[in-house]
Structure formats: C-alpha cells, structure tokens
Amino acid sequence: MSLLPDVDRILLGPGPSMTAPRVMRAMASPTLSHLDPLFIRLLDDIRARLGRVFRAAEGSFAFAVSGTGTSGMETVVANLVQPGTQAVVVVSGYFGDRLAQMCERYGATVTRLDVEWGRACDPDALRRLLATVKADVVGIVHAETSTGVLNPIEALAAVAREHGALVLVDAVTSLGGHPLDVGAWGIDACYSCTQKCLGAPSGLAPVVFGPRALEKRVKCRSFYLDLHLLEDYWLRRKYHHTMSSVLVYALDEALAIIEEEGLEARWTRHERNHHLFLEGLHACHLGVLPPEGERLWTLNAVRVPQAIDEALVRKQLLEEFNIEIGAGLGPLAGQIWRVGLMGASSSPRLVVLLLGALERALASQKRTLHA
Ligand SMILES: Cc1ncc(COP(=O)(O)O)c(C=O)c1O
C-alpha cells in the first residue's frame, strides 16, 4: 500500500503554498552531483537571480542554505552574533520571539522590543530604545506570519543604521510577495524560504549578506552554516555538503517564473488578491486582526467569530473541500485563522473558492447551533 498522497490539496495556510506545475516538472529532471559543472551553472544562476529578487547591493553574497526558513535564520545569526554581541530584537509575534531565542543561543545579550501581537512596530519605539541600549545588531521580522502584520522595515532599518547597528531581517513571508529592497533599505543580512511566496517546495533558505555584514562576520560555531565554508562551496567549488539537486532545480525554475512575471507585477498580484479576499470576508461579516496599513498581503489573520468552533471549520474545509488553512499560534490560538495567499496560491480563482467554502462551513455550524 502506498502512503503517498493522491490528492491535490489547495494550500491556503501559512505555508507551504502551492507549487507551480513547471516547478513540479523541474523536479523530475535527472539527478546531478553537487560538483557537476551543470550543477555549478545552476548555482551561479540561482545566486544571480536571488541577488535580483532580494535587490541586493553590489558586493553582496546571495545564495541558498540547505534547510528550511529556520536554517536561513540560523545562518544569519550564527555568522553575525557571538558571545558578547548586543542584540535588539523586535518581537511582535512568534517568529520575532524565535529570532530573539536564536540570538540568545548564540551568546548575545538580547534586549527585546515587545510589540502587541497584531500590531506593527513603531519606528519611534525603536528609536527610543536605541537611545538607551547599545545594539551591535537589530533583528526584525518583515512579515510576521503569526499575526498577519507587516513591519515597516525601511523605516526601522534606517533607525537601526542611525545607531550603527547591523540590520538583520526575516523575509520568510515577504520575499517575492511584498516590496522588499535589501540594498536600498540598508538591510545587512536577510533570509527567506522557498515554500511561501517563491512558490517552490520547502527545503532551501535563500539568504543574502550585504558588504557590511560580510565584513563584520564573526567566527561561526556551526560547521554546517559557516559562511566561509559556504562561500568555499558556492564560489570556489570546494565540497562542503551534498546539496539536493531536486531542490536546486525547483528553486531555479521558481525564480525563472518570478522573473518572467516581473517582481513588481508579482507584488501587485499579491496585493490585488489580498484585497479581493478582504472584500469577500467583509461580505461574510468577517474581519482581520491587524488594522489597515499594517496588514500583510501574503498572510491574512482572520478573526474567528464568537461561538464558532474554529478547528471544526478547518477540518470541514480540509475534508469536504480539500482546502488547508492555518490555525492561530501562541496567544492567538483559537482566535484567528491564518490564510496564506502566496506564490501560486495567490490567485482570484482560489480566493473565490475559499470564500465559498468558508461561507458554507460557517453556515453549517450556525444551522447546528440553531437546531
Ligand atoms: C516569519 C517566519 N520566519 C521563520 C519561519 C521558519 O521557517 P521554516 O518553517 O521554513 O523553518 C517561518 C515559518 O513559517 C516564518 O513564517
């Protein structure tokens, strides 16, 4: 008996998102070894394409770490934080907290700038904190997947830079879906993942180190994530680890699709489908957690109405309609659904499908309540 799935799940949760058919086909290409000249050509292509998707500054090093988004986070932290580093981390949700924990594990003295879950960080709050606390690095999550909030990275990065700190940014739920300009915004190191707005399966973490970060790197305690060793592999073709050819094919094809669509056109598509979804929610008397102006286009934190069993709705969507949406995390468990409209999952067809299914799931619970 095969346990392989024989269904095409409609993935509208916080990730992974749907994988485009072209990317699926790319993964059926023959296996290459990690040092094959054809493979090296693909790695060079990925470096160039990632540099453009991140909009990295001249002299940056953009590449992909073998691992999920968390490995991107750990690569940035492991190479820029060491015992004695003073780190300020904006914590406006679950992933800001993970970043703070990561910095602590690598020996930093961490000052958290706690922000109410569901709200964006005010750059003035960071300015006030940095007037009293020294920071070698400032860590910020651009798109907080746990709350559906977009942090104003450009303004926050400018404040951090005014105080001489390196700026580390989590773009796991924004790269390829929201405007992000690593070079122009003065971001020193940034990481993402393949399974959200880029539209490939999970397993690689695109990362970029800008010139200042490359210069200020610390002695890395991790072998697997050591930037010097990764540069040896990506730039000087020295064996470090056996990179997955399947995932490399997928990422290269996903990046080619992005360039064909156009990065800005892709951001606009994400914006449009978010608004289409909001309109539909409004018609069903549903709303989202973050206030206007602080909302992600890629991840919608939908408030669960009173007296509705939120887990039952998710179960019904999955079993009857083959649609996956996500639950709330941490203090927001039970209070929100997380609806991802990312990459190939950001389409009017899927928005309309989800709205119809959601309406039916809610109606069936209300009928049971009134029976
Ligand atoms: C903002 C953010 N950072 C980091 C991660 C960790 O990524 P992964 O689960 O791919 O390791 C996630 C995952 O959803 C995320 O949303």
The ligand as a MOL file (V3000), in Angstrom:
LIG
                    3D

  0  0  0     0  0            999 V3000
M  V30 BEGIN CTAB
M  V30 COUNTS 16 16 0 0 0
M  V30 BEGIN ATOM
M  V30 1 C 8.3710 34.7060 9.5720 0
M  V30 2 C 8.9060 33.3080 9.6330 0
M  V30 3 N 10.1840 33.1080 9.9960 0
M  V30 4 C 10.7050 31.8760 10.0620 0
M  V30 5 C 9.9480 30.7510 9.7640 0
M  V30 6 C 10.5450 29.4060 9.8320 0
M  V30 7 O 10.5270 28.7900 8.5690 0
M  V30 8 P 10.5380 27.1940 8.3880 0
M  V30 9 O 9.2830 26.6550 8.9880 0
M  V30 10 O 10.5870 27.0270 6.8970 0
M  V30 11 O 11.7530 26.6780 9.0580 0
M  V30 12 C 8.6120 30.9150 9.3840 0
M  V30 13 C 7.7710 29.7520 9.0860 0
M  V30 14 O 6.5890 29.8650 8.8310 0
M  V30 15 C 8.0870 32.2260 9.3140 0
M  V30 16 O 6.8130 32.4200 8.9480 0
M  V30 END ATOM
M  V30 BEGIN BOND
M  V30 1 1 1 2
M  V30 2 1 2 3
M  V30 3 2 2 15
M  V30 4 2 3 4
M  V30 5 1 4 5
M  V30 6 1 5 6
M  V30 7 2 5 12
M  V30 8 1 6 7
M  V30 9 1 7 8
M  V30 10 2 8 9
M  V30 11 1 8 10
M  V30 12 1 8 11
M  V30 13 1 12 13
M  V30 14 1 12 15
M  V30 15 2 13 14
M  V30 16 1 15 16
M  V30 END BOND
M  V30 END CTAB
M  END
